[in-house]
Amino acid sequence: MHNENWDDLRYVLAVAETGSVLQAAKRLGVNHATVLRHLAAFEDRHGLPVFERTPNGYRVLADREHIIRAAQTAASAINEVARLAGGGEPGALKGTVRITSTDTLCALILPRLTRAIKADSQDLNMTLLSSNTHLDLVREQAHIIVRPSLKIAEDLVGVAACEIGFAAYAAETSGNRWLGLSGPLSRSVAGKWIAENIDADALAMASDSFLTLAALASLGAGVALLPCFVGDAHPGLLRLRTRAPHLRSPLWVAHHVDTVQTAPMREVEGQLTARLTRQRRALLG
């Protein structure tokens, strides 16, 4: 590969991964005009656009995603050659890995795990994307998904690292009122149990966040069906073993079937799986 071709391609890859010319420039240590010049050179040379310019940034065109996957493979190979030529250690990782998970896991579980992974590879950058909604893994909003679900989606590849347990929690003054689950949480194991077993008239309030439900329950707003690692750790909540069964849901660590995994992605996915598996008893509750 000619140097100028690889130079252009790495600018294209930086914009694809950050979704922004400005952020790509910061990552590469250049100004935004340099990034735009390399993008234009790549697109002019190949006679095709790669990105859709939107008000929210640069988005890879659907029929150009194979170019980005190929660029990621090339970048991984070139980085590995440089590491080996420089006498780097096999475990030394460099790159960016974006992980998407629920707000609950991002707040209470994943910070400690990702910090431990980062401690072993200082050049590895990780981003936690906290959202209870589905992020677009194909368009590289995230590389790895960590999410509880009864079954894995057809477009994902991964393993169930452990199971998350759910139980009923409330403050002493909660009475017989329940808290409902809305939005994406309504499709969870807890949300389905509430829908099938609790009358709508018995629901005092609802939320699309287990963290918010835990806060409401601690204020006496009602009984909440929560992940056990949330409810057990909350000082204002008691587990009500007779109000609901101990439910469980697999916790998946996965990536999109079309994602070309770099060495950092494979390492992070493997370490997350192993570390979550070691915490299976606490997560099951």
TIPA-133309 format. One line per field, with one value per residue (C-alpha): x negated, y negated, z; residue in one letter. Coordinates in steps of 0.001 Angstrom, whole numbers, plus 524288, in hexadecimal, padded with zeros to 5 digits. Layout:
N
px	c(X, ...)
py	c(Y, ...)
pz	c(Z, ...)
residuo	c(a, ...)
This chain:
285
px	c(80000, 7FA89, 7F837, 80127, 80C29, 80ACF, 80A17, 816F7, 81D30, 8199B, 8201D, 82C48, 82C0F, 82A73, 83650, 83E46, 83AFC, 83D30, 84823, 841D4, 8372A, 833AF, 83280, 82ABB, 82177, 81F96, 81CF5, 812DD, 80CC1, 80F88, 818D8, 8262D, 821EE, 817E6, 8225F, 82B5C, 8203C, 81D64, 82BD8, 82D34, 820E3, 825FC, 8337B, 82E0B, 82458, 82EB2, 839AB, 84390, 84859, 84663, 84DF6, 85B14, 8599B, 86474, 86758, 8625C, 85598, 8502D, 85723, 851CB, 85A9D, 86113, 85ACC, 84D52, 84CA3, 8447C, 839F4, 83958, 838C1, 82D83, 826C6, 82809, 821EA, 816C9, 814A2, 81448, 80A51, 8019D, 8020B, 7FE74, 7F2F5, 7EE46, 7EFD4, 7E84B, 7DDA9, 7DC29, 7DAF4, 7E81E, 7EDBE, 7F86D, 8020C, 7FF98, 80BF8, 80E21, 81AB4, 82888, 8336B, 8414E, 84A2B, 858C8, 860D2, 86C38, 86B75, 86BD4, 8603C, 858B0, 85ACC, 8588E, 85112, 84969, 84132, 839BA, 837DA, 83377, 82A57, 823CA, 82247, 81CE0, 812E4, 80CB3, 80C2C, 809FD, 80A80, 81800, 82343, 830DB, 83DA6, 849C4, 85675, 86183, 86EA1, 87A4E, 87D32, 876C8, 86AE8, 86702, 85BAF, 85ABE, 8580C, 84DBD, 854D7, 84FC2, 8470F, 84B9E, 858E3, 85AEA, 8695D, 872ED, 87CAA, 8837B, 87D49, 87313, 87770, 87578, 86BD6, 862EC, 85840, 85467, 855C4, 85DC6, 8536F, 85CA8, 86A82, 8705E, 87A29, 8863F, 88E60, 89867, 89349, 899C9, 8986D, 89FB9, 8AA63, 8AD2F, 8BA6B, 8C08C, 8BD9D, 8B454, 8AB46, 8AC96, 8A22C, 8A338, 89BAF, 89194, 892B3, 8A098, 89AAE, 89199, 89417, 89871, 8A12F, 8A7F7, 8AA73, 8B064, 8B928, 8BDE7, 8BFA9, 8C28E, 8CF1F, 8CD68, 8D57C, 8CB1F, 8C037, 8BCE3, 8B254, 8A97F, 89BE8, 892FF, 88744, 88497, 87C5F, 88807, 8910E, 887C7, 887E5, 896C0, 8980F, 88EDA, 897DB, 8A372, 8A9C8, 8AC3D, 8A680, 89C69, 897B9, 8891A, 87C67, 87784, 86A6A, 871FC, 87BB9, 8724A, 868B1, 872DE, 87300, 88153, 886E2, 88AFD, 88C59, 89A5C, 898DB, 8A773, 8ABE0, 8A588, 89D81, 88EE8, 88E25, 881FF, 87D37, 870BB, 866C5, 860E8, 853C5, 8547E, 85139, 85802, 8564B, 85076, 8468B, 8387B, 83264, 82547, 81C01, 8206D, 82EBD, 82C39, 82450, 82E4C, 839AC, 83285, 82E97, 83C40, 841F6, 8382B, 8398E, 84879, 84842, 8401C, 84AA8, 855E4, 85A1B, 85B1B, 8621D, 86BC3, 86E97)
py	c(80000, 7F2C7, 7E99D, 7DF29, 7E912, 7EDCD, 7DFCF, 7DCA6, 7E92C, 7E6F0, 7D990, 7DFD3, 7E9E6, 7DF85, 7D812, 7E49D, 7E861, 7DB00, 7D634, 7C8D0, 7C1DC, 7B9F6, 7C5FB, 7CD2D, 7C192, 7C1D1, 7D067, 7CF21, 7C294, 7BA60, 7AF6B, 7B1E1, 7ACB4, 7B7A6, 7C1C6, 7BC09, 7BBF9, 7CA75, 7CDEA, 7C6AD, 7CD31, 7DAC0, 7D846, 7D1C1, 7DCAA, 7E739, 7DF81, 7E1BF, 7DB27, 7E254, 7D9C6, 7D36A, 7C5D3, 7C3FF, 7B97E, 7C327, 7C61A, 7CF72, 7DC63, 7E779, 7EA4D, 7F796, 7FCE5, 7F812, 7FF01, 809FD, 7FFD1, 7FC27, 80A5A, 80C8B, 80060, 80575, 81249, 80B08, 8024F, 80E02, 814F2, 808EB, 80643, 81462, 813AD, 8072F, 80D47, 8198C, 811EF, 80955, 814CC, 81241, 81BA1, 824CD, 81F1F, 810E3, 80B37, 7FE5B, 7F91C, 7F532, 7FE5F, 7F963, 8013B, 7FF2A, 803E2, 80025, 7F464, 7FD8F, 805C2, 7F9AB, 7F375, 7FEF6, 809FE, 8064B, 7FAEB, 803EA, 80E58, 80510, 7FE1D, 80B20, 80E05, 8006C, 80242, 80D57, 805AB, 7F720, 7F45A, 7FA6A, 7F0B1, 7F516, 7EDB4, 7F1B5, 7EE28, 7EE45, 7F0CF, 7F9B7, 7F8AC, 7FFEC, 7F93C, 7FB4F, 804D6, 80586, 7F6F9, 7F7FF, 7F09E, 7FBC3, 807B2, 81038, 811AA, 81617, 817FD, 82104, 827F4, 83522, 837DC, 83167, 829DA, 83082, 8262E, 827E9, 831B4, 833DF, 83BA5, 83AEC, 837B8, 839C1, 8371A, 82B13, 82D82, 82529, 823F4, 81B02, 80FC0, 804F9, 7FBB6, 7FF2B, 7F54F, 7F9D5, 8004E, 80838, 7FF16, 80371, 7FC3C, 7FF23, 800B6, 7F8AC, 7F73F, 801CC, 80707, 80B60, 8161B, 81AF2, 826BA, 81D8E, 815AF, 821CA, 826F6, 819F4, 819BC, 8279F, 82728, 8193A, 81208, 804DE, 7FEC0, 80320, 7FBA3, 7EEE2, 7EA10, 7EF53, 7ED07, 7F1B9, 7F27C, 7FC1C, 7F1B4, 7E891, 7F37B, 7F668, 7E811, 7E798, 7F416, 7EF08, 7E332, 7EC03, 7EA34, 7F8C9, 80655, 80744, 8134D, 810C8, 81787, 81D55, 81675, 809A5, 80C9C, 81380, 80829, 7FD91, 7F9CB, 7F5BD, 8024D, 80F7E, 81BC1, 820B8, 82F2E, 83212, 82785, 82CDC, 838AF, 837F8, 8358F, 836E6, 832AC, 83605, 82B10, 82AF4, 825DA, 824DA, 81DB5, 81BF4, 826F6, 81D8A, 8177B, 81A23, 81BB8, 8158B, 81B47, 81160, 814B4, 82348, 82135, 8183D, 82116, 82CE5, 825FE, 82090, 82E1E, 83431, 8298E, 829C7, 83886, 83759, 82E75, 8379C, 83A1B, 82BB2, 8286F, 83387, 82EC5)
pz	c(80000, 7FC22, 80780, 8023B, 800B3, 80E9D, 81380, 80CEB, 811BE, 81FE8, 81F5C, 819A7, 82490, 82F24, 82A2B, 82945, 83736, 83D38, 83469, 8342A, 82C8A, 838A0, 84159, 836EA, 8362E, 844EE, 844AC, 839D2, 83F05, 832F5, 82F51, 8295B, 81C09, 81B22, 81DF3, 8138E, 809AC, 80BC1, 80B20, 7FE4A, 7F8E8, 7FC38, 7F685, 7EA48, 7E7D6, 7E8D3, 7E2BA, 7ED89, 7F9EF, 806C1, 8102A, 81157, 81729, 8213D, 82B79, 835B4, 82EE4, 824C8, 822B4, 81A63, 80ED0, 80FFE, 8039B, 807BA, 814DB, 80EE6, 80C22, 81A88, 81EB2, 81535, 81A6E, 82852, 82433, 81D74, 82950, 83257, 829CE, 8285F, 83705, 839BC, 83063, 83702, 84476, 840E5, 839DF, 845CF, 84F0A, 8554E, 85F35, 85A5A, 86416, 86097, 85A9D, 853CE, 84E26, 8518B, 85598, 857AB, 860A2, 86165, 86CDF, 87583, 87E73, 88A22, 885E0, 88193, 88EDF, 897FB, 8915A, 88534, 88A75, 89387, 8890C, 87E57, 887C3, 88AB2, 87C30, 879DC, 884C5, 87CFF, 87037, 87217, 86370, 86250, 86222, 865FE, 86508, 86CB8, 865E4, 86FB3, 86956, 86B36, 85CAD, 8517A, 84BA6, 83D8A, 83E2B, 82F5E, 82E48, 838E1, 84390, 84C04, 84A53, 855A6, 85BF4, 86A12, 86C5F, 8736D, 86AAD, 86A55, 85D17, 8549F, 84897, 83B7D, 836DE, 842B9, 845F3, 8541A, 86098, 86CFE, 8772C, 882AF, 8871F, 88D8B, 89864, 89AED, 8A74A, 8ADA8, 8B605, 8BDC1, 8C933, 8D587, 8D258, 8C472, 8C704, 8BC01, 8B0B6, 8A5F3, 89CC0, 88E40, 883D2, 87763, 86AB8, 867C3, 875C4, 872F4, 86A68, 8751E, 87DBF, 8889F, 87F8A, 87A49, 8880B, 88C39, 8802D, 88291, 89158, 895D0, 89294, 88C21, 89715, 8A0D9, 89A0D, 8A0D2, 8976F, 88CBA, 88720, 87C4F, 88596, 89096, 89740, 89771, 89C10, 8A754, 8AB50, 8AAB4, 8B282, 8BD07, 8BE9B, 8C123, 8B3BC, 8B21B, 8B043, 8A564, 89E40, 89D53, 899C4, 8A67E, 8A575, 8A568, 8B01E, 8B955, 8B8C6, 8BB5E, 8C9D4, 8C998, 8C3F0, 8C941, 8C10B, 8C195, 8BEE6, 8BFA2, 8B61F, 8A9C1, 8A582, 8A386, 894E4, 88C8D, 87F33, 877B7, 876A3, 868FB, 86479, 855B7, 84921, 83C13, 83242, 82841, 8317E, 82DFE, 83B5C, 83E06, 84821, 85286, 85017, 85176, 85DCB, 8643B, 860B1, 8662A, 872AE, 874F5, 8735F, 87CBD, 88707, 88694, 887C9, 8941B, 899D3, 89658, 8A460, 8A7C8, 89B0E, 89CBA, 8AA90)
residuo	c(m, h, n, e, n, w, d, d, l, r, y, v, l, a, v, a, e, t, g, s, v, l, q, a, a, k, r, l, g, v, n, h, a, t, v, l, r, h, l, a, a, f, e, d, r, h, g, l, p, v, f, e, r, t, p, n, g, y, r, v, l, a, d, r, e, h, i, i, r, a, a, q, t, a, a, s, a, i, n, e, v, a, r, l, a, g, g, g, e, p, g, a, l, k, g, t, v, r, i, t, s, t, d, t, l, c, a, l, i, l, p, r, l, t, r, a, i, k, a, d, s, q, d, l, n, m, t, l, l, s, s, n, t, h, l, d, l, v, r, e, q, a, h, i, i, v, r, p, s, l, k, i, a, e, d, l, v, g, v, a, a, c, e, i, g, f, a, a, y, a, a, e, t, s, g, n, r, w, l, g, l, s, g, p, l, s, r, s, v, a, g, k, w, i, a, e, n, i, d, a, d, a, l, a, m, a, s, d, s, f, l, t, l, a, a, l, a, s, l, g, a, g, v, a, l, l, p, c, f, v, g, d, a, h, p, g, l, l, r, l, r, t, r, a, p, h, l, r, s, p, l, w, v, a, h, h, v, d, t, v, q, t, a, p, m, r, e, v, e, g, q, l, t, a, r, l, t, r, q, r, r, a, l, l, g)
